[in-house]
Amino acid sequence: MEYLWGVVILLVIGALLGLLLAVASKAFAVKEDKRLEPVTAMMPGINCGTCGYPGCKELVAAILKGEVKNLGQCRPLRPDAKAKIKEYLADNPDEDGNVLTLQG
C-alpha cells in the first residue's frame, strides 16, 4: 500500500508531461511544402553543391520559396528532368494557389 502513492504520482506526472508534449508539438509544428519531396525526387540527387546549396533538397526549398528562379543553376539536371519539374510545379500550385514558373 505504501508504494501505491508513488505509482499514482508517477502516473500523474507522466500524463501531464505527455499532455505538455502533445500541446508543444501542435504549437511548434513546422509546415513543410508538400511539393518538396516530389521535386527533390526529380533532381539528380548527387548533392554536388555546384548550384551554391549544400544539396538538392536545399536547392528545391529555395526554388519553392522563390529565392531561385532558374533551374539552370543545377548543372547536372538533364533537360527532360527540367521539363518534368516545370510541368509538376505548373500543375501543383502552393497553398495560396500561386503557380511557380521557372526559367532555364
C-alpha positions, 0 to 999 in steps of 0.5 A: 500500500505504501508504494501505491502513492508513488505509482499514482504520482508517477502516473500523474506526472507522466500524463501531464508531461505527455499532455505538455508534449502533445500541446508543444508539438501542435504549437511548434509544428513546422509546415513543410511544402508538400511539393518538396519531396516530389521535386527533390525526387526529380533532381539528380540527387548527387548533392554536388553543391555546384548550384551554391546549396549544400544539396538538392533538397536545399536547392528545391526549398529555395526554388519553392520559396522563390529565392531561385528562379532558374533551374539552370543553376543545377548543372547536372539536371538533364533537360527532360528532368527540367521539363518534368519539374516545370510541368509538376510545379505548373500543375501543383500550385502552393497553398495560396494557389500561386503557380511557380514558373521557372526559367532555364 
